[in-house]
Structures are given as C-alpha cells and as structure tokens.
C-alpha cells in the first residue's frame, strides 16, 4: 500500500519501557530499570535520533520505569521535545491509550507514547492495517521495543486499522 503524500501525515511512536528490575518490597508503579534496561534505552534513543524519529510531544506513563526509560532515550534526542506525564496510560488497556492519543492536538505531527504491555502491543495491533513486521508485533512486543505507525488522519480521527506499521525495532537488533 503506497501512502498518499498529498494528505497530512502523522506518526505515532509506541515505546515500551526498557527492562525493569523486580526489587523486593517495591510497588509495581515504583519499579526501576534493571541493568539491561539501563543499557538498552540509550541505544534506542541513539537509533531514534539517527533515523529522524523525533517526537514533537512525548506522553510518558507516570511509572518509574517509563520515566527512567524516557530520561535515557530523551537524552539522545533534541532538548526541545515537549513532555507530558500521563497517569492514564499506566498499565492501561489499548482503548484507554487510544483515547489519550485521540485527544492530542493536530498540530503535533509526531507523537511518542512511552508505556506498558499488554496495552501498547494490543494498541499497535488494533491500529495497524498493514506492515512488513506486523507478525512480529503480534508475536511479542518486548521491553524497550519501538513501533512506528503512520497515519493519513489527525489524532482525533485515528481508528482501528487506520495506520500502517512503518517499522518495528527491538533493542536486541541494535546491539552489535
């Protein structure tokens, strides 16, 4: 499917938080990144910078592991990216995250959501009608993975099947 370049183009970046630790006695919301996550997040940030995957707005779950993931990814990107911490996307279902996305102003052309599974994986599958790596997204959306979904409609008009999976990148593919 060839996109119509005469229509406005919007890009959604879905980034699952990097690998977290499971310290005893720590509430789920407060779990930090683990060693693998601390290494993978900057790699993903450098990849995003190199590939021009720079958001106008980053919506970040309030969980510690998403906050830390964004801090490490964002450190590799330009300093002027607007960031909003959004409690609604913490451990949220796909439809709830979609509702947050639909509320984003159309002036935002590239939107990043830093969140959790299973919501992000389910959302990517719901939104995408086509894409070379769609089977990979269906199989597994690992920690630190990034789905890039393109739309020809503004955020308020995003519906099931209205996007095209432009790429799906997992941290393992960025090493070595």
C-alpha positions as CSV (number, residue, x, y, z in Angstrom):
1,X,0.0,0.0,0.0
2,X,1.5,3.3,-1.1
3,X,0.6,6.3,1.1
4,X,-1.0,9.4,-0.5
5,X,1.6,12.0,0.2
6,X,-0.9,14.9,-0.6
7,X,-2.7,14.1,2.7
8,X,-1.4,15.2,6.1
9,X,0.9,12.6,7.7
10,X,1.0,11.8,11.3
11,X,3.5,9.4,13.0
12,X,2.9,7.5,16.2
13,X,5.9,6.1,18.1
14,X,4.9,3.5,20.7
15,X,7.8,2.7,23.0
16,X,7.6,0.1,25.7
17,X,9.6,0.9,28.8
18,X,13.0,-0.7,28.9
19,X,13.7,-3.8,31.0
20,X,12.9,-3.2,34.6
21,X,14.1,-4.7,37.9
22,X,11.9,-6.5,40.4
23,X,13.2,-5.4,43.8
24,X,11.5,-7.0,46.8
25,X,9.0,-4.8,48.6
26,X,8.7,-2.3,45.8
27,X,5.3,-1.4,44.5
28,X,4.8,-2.1,40.7
29,X,4.5,1.6,39.9
30,X,7.9,2.3,41.6
31,X,10.0,-0.4,40.0
32,X,13.2,1.0,38.5
33,X,15.0,-0.1,35.3
34,X,17.3,-3.0,35.6
35,X,20.8,-3.4,34.1
36,X,19.6,-4.5,30.7
37,X,17.2,-1.6,30.5
38,X,19.8,1.0,31.5
39,X,21.9,-0.2,28.6
40,X,19.0,-0.6,26.0
41,X,17.3,2.7,26.5
42,X,20.2,4.9,25.3
43,X,20.7,2.6,22.4
44,X,17.1,3.1,21.3
45,X,17.5,6.9,21.8
46,X,20.5,7.0,19.6
47,X,18.7,4.9,17.0
48,X,15.7,7.3,17.1
49,X,18.0,10.3,16.6
50,X,19.9,8.7,13.8
51,X,16.6,7.7,12.0
52,X,14.9,11.1,12.5
53,X,12.3,9.5,14.8
54,X,12.0,12.7,16.9
55,X,8.6,13.4,18.5
56,X,7.0,16.8,18.9
57,X,5.4,15.5,22.1
58,X,6.2,12.6,24.4
59,X,3.4,11.2,26.6
60,X,5.0,9.3,29.4
61,X,3.4,6.9,31.9
62,X,3.9,8.0,35.5
63,X,5.6,4.7,36.4
64,X,9.2,5.0,37.5
65,X,10.4,2.5,34.7
66,X,8.8,4.6,32.0
67,X,10.1,7.8,33.4
68,X,13.6,6.4,33.6
69,X,13.3,5.0,30.1
70,X,12.2,8.3,28.7
71,X,15.1,10.1,30.5
72,X,17.6,7.9,28.9
73,X,16.0,7.9,25.4
74,X,15.3,11.6,25.5
75,X,18.9,12.4,26.5
76,X,19.9,11.3,23.0
77,X,17.3,13.5,21.3
78,X,16.9,17.3,20.9
79,X,16.2,19.2,24.2
80,X,13.1,20.9,22.9
81,X,10.7,17.9,22.9
82,X,7.5,18.7,24.9
83,X,6.9,16.0,27.6
84,X,3.7,15.3,29.5
85,X,3.5,12.7,32.3
86,X,0.1,10.9,31.9
87,X,-1.2,8.7,34.7
88,X,-3.9,7.4,32.4
89,X,-1.5,5.3,30.4
90,X,0.0,3.5,33.4
91,X,-0.9,-0.2,32.8
92,X,-3.8,0.9,30.6
93,X,-5.7,-1.1,28.1
94,X,-5.4,-0.3,24.4
95,X,-8.7,1.6,24.1
96,X,-7.7,3.9,27.0
97,X,-4.4,4.7,25.4
98,X,-6.2,5.3,22.1
99,X,-8.5,7.8,23.9
100,X,-5.5,9.7,25.2
101,X,-4.0,9.8,21.6
102,X,-7.3,11.0,20.1
103,X,-7.1,14.0,22.5
104,X,-3.8,15.2,21.1
105,X,-3.8,18.4,19.1
106,X,-3.5,18.0,15.3
107,X,-0.5,20.4,15.4
108,X,1.5,17.5,16.9
109,X,2.8,15.6,13.8
110,X,5.0,13.0,15.6
111,X,3.7,11.6,18.9
112,X,5.6,9.3,21.3
113,X,3.8,7.2,23.9
114,X,6.1,5.6,26.5
115,X,4.1,2.9,28.2
116,X,3.4,-0.7,29.1
117,X,2.3,-4.1,27.8
118,X,-0.1,-5.6,27.1
119,X,-1.7,-2.2,26.3
120,X,0.9,-1.0,23.8
121,X,1.1,-4.3,21.9
122,X,-2.7,-4.5,21.7
123,X,-2.9,-0.9,20.6
124,X,-0.4,-1.4,17.8
125,X,-2.2,-4.5,16.6
126,X,-5.6,-2.6,16.7
127,X,-4.3,0.5,14.9
128,X,-2.3,-1.2,12.1
129,X,-3.9,-2.4,8.9
130,X,-0.6,-3.3,7.1
131,X,3.1,-3.5,7.6
132,X,6.0,-5.8,7.0
133,X,6.7,-6.6,10.7
134,X,3.1,-6.8,11.9
135,X,3.5,-10.6,12.6
136,X,6.5,-9.7,14.8
137,X,4.3,-7.2,16.8
138,X,1.6,-9.8,17.2
139,X,4.2,-12.4,18.4
140,X,5.9,-10.2,21.0
141,X,6.4,-6.5,21.9
142,X,9.5,-6.9,24.2
143,X,10.7,-4.3,26.7
144,X,12.4,-1.4,25.0
145,X,10.7,-2.1,21.6
146,X,9.5,0.7,19.3
147,X,6.6,0.5,16.9
148,X,6.4,3.3,14.3
149,X,2.9,3.7,12.9
150,X,2.0,6.2,10.1
151,X,-1.5,7.8,9.6
152,X,-3.0,10.0,7.0
153,X,-5.6,11.2,9.5
154,X,-5.1,13.5,12.5
155,X,-5.1,12.1,16.1
156,X,-8.8,12.7,16.7
157,X,-9.7,10.5,13.7
158,X,-7.4,7.6,14.5
159,X,-9.4,4.4,14.4
160,X,-8.9,0.6,14.2
161,X,-6.9,-0.3,11.1
162,X,-6.2,3.3,10.1
163,X,-2.4,3.1,10.5
164,X,0.4,1.5,8.6
165,X,3.3,-0.1,10.6
166,X,6.4,1.7,9.2
167,X,8.8,-0.3,11.3
168,X,9.2,-2.3,14.5
169,X,12.5,-2.2,16.3
170,X,13.6,-4.3,19.2
171,X,16.7,-3.4,21.4
172,X,18.4,-6.7,20.5
173,X,18.6,-5.7,16.9
174,X,20.6,-2.5,17.8
175,X,23.4,-4.4,19.6
176,X,26.5,-5.4,17.7
